[in-house]
Amino acid sequence: MINSDPPGRHSNDASFSAGYTTYAISLLFVINMVNYMDRMVLSVLLPSIKADLGLSDSQLGWLTGMAFALFYGTAGIPIARLADVWIRKHVIAISMVGWSAMTMLSGATSNFATILLARIGVGLGEAGCIPPGHSVISDLTPQEKRAGALAVFTAGSTVGMIVGLSLGGWLSEQVGWRWTFVIFGAPGVLLAIMVMLTMREPPRGQFDGGPSQTNLTTREVVFGLFSRPSYLHLIVGYGLITFVTFGFAQWLPTYYMRTFGLSMTAIGMLTGFGLGAGMTIGTLVGGAIANRLMPKDMRWGLWIGMIGLVVSVLLFSILVNAYDYRIAFAAHFLQASIIGMANGPIFATLQAVARPGERATASAIAAFAASLIGLGGGPLVVGYLSDFFAGAGAENPLRNALAVAGVLPLWPIIHLVFASRTLKADIAKVASDSYR
């Protein structure tokens, strides 16, 4: 039986104007920017927090990794299921208020346990950002333009990295790490009000041939997604990509300080622009390229990612072996640009192998995998490796830890290859099963 979205959940119009669509995607871009600002500012504050609270590198790894990621990933699936059947702007607004409040409370913590709880709260709140955002954008844009629109949304995260790292580094020297958290958390509450007042709910599946199924059970959605081999390989591959990306991103500020003795303001600028600007450029360019190539063959979304991963291994090697911070910065900027090109195409591919009524859940499961493997595992493993090499007497244990992590981009290539083999068949299956 087909159930379209219940009356009152979206406009009666079949579609929205081009002006509103641009506004909605722009607003989602800003929301994702704030999302990553609040997520990434912690990494540039780690040296100050470590000194103030007396924490070890392993404990810092828990704060930047598993404490956030485990709850972010676990909460993401039920929140996404809610977004697949309820009003998505409400999910986004409530989540924003939650993570913004917990970001501000991070500044009031006094020991490892309290800051750990605050980071858990940030993770729970931010779980309601990306999956509903992906779902809304997929219902605002036709498939041939979806990779570009999703790339714009994803670019919000990379701009957020720039602001979080660069502004966070500067603020930490001006007002201290505690007030930096407070300042970063405040804008999210205002944005949540804007979402409630100005965002409208688009009809689900309006560009996919008709009204979508919204009466699917969670079991039907999960089993349906995992019955498509390309989806399974995509989420594992994406998780492994984030393992390296966030393992480096969360530890690079500390690496620059220990290796090159730079100030926090300089470190914030280097890491913010190296990662954020590089990935923003790559994400937007990759989305534009994918908009031209993926309508001809959807596998281009995966091939773009494979090329970026191969090049990344070389650039990571240059980064961790550089003895001049300018060379390290250049390598990091180029690596972020190359790997960023895969963001829009991979997210568009994920949405292509999901039915309209399960798209937020599809993104949430991918986020769960990325959280445990990438957000949680990356910083945590690098932290433990750093402690291991320190115990072994290494001159620069964090450099050694990052060098080990830098070869891992070769692993997800295997999963993208397998995903490409069944992608066309899985997309055809989705198209035939979307409406019964």
C-alpha positions in Angstrom: 0.0 0.0 0.0 1.2 3.5 -0.8 1.0 6.2 1.7 2.1 9.7 0.7 3.2 12.1 3.4 0.1 13.0 5.5 -1.6 16.4 4.8 0.0 19.4 6.4 3.4 18.0 6.4 4.5 19.9 3.3 3.3 22.5 0.8 0.4 21.5 -1.5 2.6 22.6 -4.4 4.3 19.7 -6.4 7.6 21.5 -6.1 9.2 24.7 -4.7 10.5 27.7 -6.7 14.1 27.8 -7.7 14.6 30.8 -5.3 13.2 28.9 -2.3 15.2 25.7 -3.2 18.4 27.8 -3.3 17.5 29.4 0.1 16.7 26.0 1.7 20.0 24.5 0.5 21.9 27.6 1.7 20.2 27.4 5.1 21.1 23.7 5.4 24.7 24.7 4.3 24.9 27.1 7.3 23.4 24.5 9.7 26.0 22.0 8.6 28.7 24.6 9.0 27.7 25.2 12.6 27.4 21.5 13.2 31.1 21.1 12.2 32.2 24.3 14.0 31.0 22.9 17.3 32.4 19.4 16.5 35.9 20.5 15.4 36.7 23.4 17.8 37.6 20.8 20.4 40.6 19.6 18.4 42.3 23.0 18.4 41.5 23.4 22.2 43.1 20.0 23.1 46.5 21.4 24.2 44.8 23.9 26.6 42.4 21.3 27.9 45.2 18.7 28.4 47.2 21.2 30.4 44.2 22.5 32.4 42.6 19.2 33.2 45.8 17.0 33.2 44.6 14.5 30.6 46.6 11.9 28.7 46.7 11.5 24.9 44.5 8.4 25.2 41.9 10.4 27.2 42.0 13.1 24.5 41.5 10.4 21.9 38.3 9.4 23.8 37.1 13.0 23.8 37.7 13.6 20.1 36.7 10.1 19.0 34.7 7.5 20.7 32.8 9.6 23.3 31.3 11.6 20.5 31.1 9.0 17.8 29.5 6.1 19.7 26.5 8.1 20.7 26.4 10.1 17.5 26.2 6.9 15.5 23.9 5.1 17.8 21.4 7.9 18.1 21.5 8.7 14.4 19.5 5.7 13.3 16.3 6.2 15.5 16.5 9.9 14.8 16.7 9.3 11.1 13.8 6.9 11.2 11.8 9.7 12.9 12.9 12.0 10.1 11.7 9.5 7.5 8.1 9.6 8.9 7.9 13.0 10.7 8.5 16.6 9.8 12.2 16.9 9.1 12.7 20.6 10.0 11.5 19.8 13.5 14.1 17.1 13.9 16.8 19.4 12.7 15.7 22.3 14.9 15.4 20.2 18.1 18.8 18.6 17.4 20.4 22.0 16.9 19.2 23.3 20.3 20.5 20.1 21.9 24.0 20.1 20.5 24.4 23.9 21.0 23.5 23.7 24.6 26.0 20.8 25.2 28.7 22.7 23.4 28.2 25.7 25.7 28.2 23.4 28.8 31.6 21.9 27.7 33.1 25.2 28.9 31.9 24.5 32.4 33.5 21.1 32.8 36.1 20.5 35.5 37.5 17.0 34.8 37.6 14.1 32.3 34.3 12.7 33.3 32.3 15.9 32.9 33.8 16.9 29.6 33.3 13.3 28.4 29.6 13.7 29.2 29.4 17.0 27.5 30.9 15.5 24.3 28.4 12.7 24.5 25.7 15.3 24.6 27.1 17.1 21.5 27.2 13.7 19.7 23.6 12.9 20.5 22.4 16.3 19.3 24.5 16.4 16.1 23.1 13.0 15.1 20.0 14.9 13.9 21.7 17.1 11.4 23.1 15.3 8.3 20.6 12.4 7.7 17.5 14.7 7.7 19.5 17.2 5.7 20.4 14.6 3.0 16.7 13.5 2.9 15.4 17.1 2.4 17.9 17.9 -0.3 17.1 14.7 -2.2 13.4 15.8 -2.2 14.4 19.3 -3.4 16.5 18.3 -6.3 16.2 15.9 -9.3 18.8 13.1 -9.4 20.9 14.7 -12.1 21.5 17.7 -9.9 21.6 15.9 -6.5 25.4 15.4 -6.3 26.0 19.1 -6.7 23.4 20.0 -4.1 24.7 17.5 -1.7 28.2 18.7 -2.3 27.1 22.3 -1.4 25.5 20.9 1.9 28.7 18.9 2.6 30.8 22.0 1.9 29.1 23.5 5.0 31.0 20.9 7.0 34.3 21.9 5.5 33.7 25.6 6.0 32.8 24.8 9.6 36.2 23.1 10.0 37.8 26.3 8.8 35.8 28.5 11.3 36.0 25.9 14.1 39.8 25.5 13.9 40.9 29.0 12.9 38.5 31.1 15.0 38.7 28.5 17.8 42.5 28.9 17.9 42.3 32.6 18.0 39.5 32.8 20.6 41.3 30.3 22.9 44.2 32.8 23.2 41.8 35.7 23.7 39.2 34.4 26.2 40.4 30.9 27.1 39.0 27.5 26.0 36.0 27.6 28.3 34.5 30.8 26.9 35.4 29.6 23.4 32.9 26.7 23.8 30.2 29.1 25.0 30.7 31.5 22.1 30.6 28.6 19.6 27.4 27.1 21.0 25.3 30.2 20.9 24.6 30.6 17.2 22.9 27.2 16.9 19.9 28.3 19.0 19.3 31.2 16.7 19.5 29.0 13.6 17.0 26.6 15.1 14.5 29.4 15.3 15.1 30.3 11.6 14.5 26.7 10.6 11.2 26.6 12.4 10.0 29.9 11.0 11.3 29.7 7.4 11.9 26.1 6.2 9.1 24.1 4.5 8.8 20.4 4.2 9.2 19.2 0.6 7.0 16.3 -0.7 8.9 13.0 -0.4 9.8 11.4 -3.6 8.6 14.3 -5.8 11.5 13.7 -8.2 11.3 10.0 -8.1 8.1 9.2 -9.9 5.4 9.6 -7.3 4.5 9.6 -3.6 6.9 7.6 -1.4 6.2 4.8 1.0 6.2 6.1 4.6 4.6 3.1 6.2 7.8 1.0 6.0 8.8 -0.5 9.3 12.4 -0.1 10.6 13.0 -3.8 9.9 11.8 -3.4 6.3 14.0 -0.4 5.8 17.2 -1.9 7.3 16.8 -5.3 5.6 16.0 -3.5 2.3 19.1 -1.4 2.4 21.4 -4.3 3.4 19.9 -6.4 0.6 21.7 -4.1 -1.8 25.4 -5.1 -1.9 26.6 -1.7 -3.2 25.1 0.0 -0.2 26.9 -2.3 2.2 30.3 -1.7 0.6 29.6 2.0 0.4 29.0 2.4 4.1 32.1 0.4 5.0 34.2 2.3 2.5 32.9 5.6 3.7 33.6 4.7 7.3 37.2 3.8 6.4 37.7 7.1 4.6 36.5 9.0 7.7 38.9 6.9 9.8 41.8 8.6 8.2 40.2 12.0 7.6 39.2 12.5 11.3 42.2 10.7 12.7 44.3 13.4 11.1 41.9 16.3 11.5 41.6 15.9 15.3 45.3 15.4 15.9 46.9 17.8 13.4 46.6 20.9 15.7 48.5 19.0 18.4 51.0 17.7 15.8 51.8 21.2 14.6 52.3 22.4 18.1 54.6 19.5 19.1 56.5 19.3 15.9 56.9 22.9 14.8 56.2 24.9 18.0 53.6 27.2 16.5 51.2 29.4 18.4 47.6 28.4 18.8 46.4 31.2 16.4 48.8 30.0 13.7 47.8 26.4 14.3 44.2 27.2 14.0 44.7 29.1 10.7 46.9 26.3 9.2 44.7 23.4 10.1 41.4 25.3 9.5 42.4 26.5 6.0 44.4 23.4 5.2 41.6 21.0 5.9 38.6 23.3 5.6 39.5 25.3 2.5 41.0 22.4 0.8 38.0 20.1 1.3 35.6 22.9 0.5 37.2 23.5 -2.9 37.4 19.8 -3.6 33.8 19.1 -2.5 32.4 21.8 -4.7 34.5 20.8 -7.7 33.8 17.2 -7.2 30.0 17.9 -7.1 30.2 19.9 -10.3 32.1 17.1 -12.1 29.8 14.5 -10.8 26.7 16.4 -12.0 28.2 16.0 -15.5 29.5 12.5 -15.3 27.1 10.6 -13.0 24.0 11.0 -15.3 26.1 9.1 -17.9 27.2 6.4 -15.6 26.5 6.4 -11.8 29.7 4.6 -11.1 31.6 7.8 -11.7 30.7 8.7 -8.1 32.8 5.8 -7.0 35.6 6.2 -9.5 36.2 9.8 -8.4 36.6 8.5 -4.8 39.1 5.8 -5.8 41.3 8.3 -7.6 41.3 10.6 -4.6 42.2 7.8 -2.2 45.3 6.7 -4.2 46.6 10.3 -4.4 45.9 10.8 -0.7 48.4 8.1 0.4 51.3 10.0 -1.3 50.2 13.3 0.1 49.8 11.9 3.7 53.4 10.6 3.4 54.7 14.0 2.5 52.7 15.6 5.3 54.0 13.5 8.1 57.6 13.4 6.8 57.9 17.2 6.3 60.3 19.1 8.5 58.9 22.5 7.5 55.4 23.4 8.4 54.8 25.1 5.1 55.4 21.8 3.2 53.1 20.0 5.6 50.4 22.6 5.1 50.7 22.4 1.3 50.4 18.6 1.4 47.5 18.7 3.7 45.7 21.3 1.6 46.1 19.2 -1.6 45.1 16.0 0.2 41.9 17.6 1.5 41.1 19.0 -1.9 41.5 15.6 -3.6 39.7 13.5 -1.1 36.9 16.2 -0.8 36.0 15.6 -4.4 34.4 12.3 -3.4 31.9 13.8 -0.8 29.1 14.8 -3.1 29.3 11.8 -5.5 29.4 9.3 -2.7 26.5 10.8 -0.8 24.5 11.0 -4.1 25.3 7.3 -4.7 24.1 6.4 -1.2 20.8 8.2 -1.9 20.5 6.6 -5.3 20.4 3.1 -3.7 17.8 4.1 -1.1 14.0 4.5 -1.6 12.6 8.0 -0.8 11.0 6.8 2.4 14.3 5.4 3.7 16.8 8.0 2.7 17.4 9.6 6.1 17.9 6.1 7.5 20.3 5.3 4.7 22.4 8.3 5.6 22.2 7.6 9.3 23.5 4.0 8.9 26.4 5.4 6.9 27.0 7.9 9.6 26.9 5.1 12.2 29.6 3.2 10.4 31.6 6.4 9.9 31.2 7.2 13.6 32.4 3.9 14.9 35.1 3.4 12.3 36.1 7.0 11.5 35.0 9.6 14.1 35.5 7.2 17.0 38.2 4.9 15.8 40.5 7.4 14.0 41.3 9.8 16.8 41.3 7.0 19.4 43.6 4.7 17.5 46.0 7.6 16.7 46.0 8.6 20.4 46.8 5.0 21.5 49.5 4.7 18.8 51.1 7.9 20.0 51.2 6.6 23.6 52.7 3.3 22.3 55.4 5.0 20.3 56.1 7.3 23.2 56.6 4.3 25.4 58.9 2.8 22.8 61.1 6.0 23.0 60.2 7.5 19.6 61.4 11.1 19.1 58.1 12.2 17.7 55.5 9.6 18.6 52.6 11.5 17.2 54.4 11.7 13.8 54.8 7.9 13.9 51.2 7.4 14.7 50.0 9.6 11.9 52.4 7.8 9.5 50.7 4.5 10.3 47.2 6.0 9.7 48.3 7.5 6.4 48.5 4.2 4.5 44.9 3.2 5.3 43.2 5.0 2.4 44.2 2.0 0.3 41.7 -0.2 2.2 38.4 1.6 1.2 39.3 1.4 -2.5 38.5 -2.4 -2.3 35.0 -1.7 -1.1 34.4 1.0 -3.7 35.5 -1.5 -6.4 33.0 -4.1 -5.1 30.2 -1.4 -4.8 30.8 -0.4 -8.5 30.1 -4.0 -9.6 26.5 -4.1 -8.4 25.6 -0.4 -8.4 23.6 -0.4 -11.6 21.6 -3.5 -10.6 20.8 -2.0 -7.1 19.7 1.3 -8.6 17.4 -0.6 -10.9 16.0 -2.6 -8.0 15.3 0.6 -6.0 13.4 2.1 -9.0 11.2 -1.0 -9.4 10.6 -1.4 -5.7 10.0 2.3 -4.8 6.3 2.3 -5.5 4.0 -0.7 -5.2 
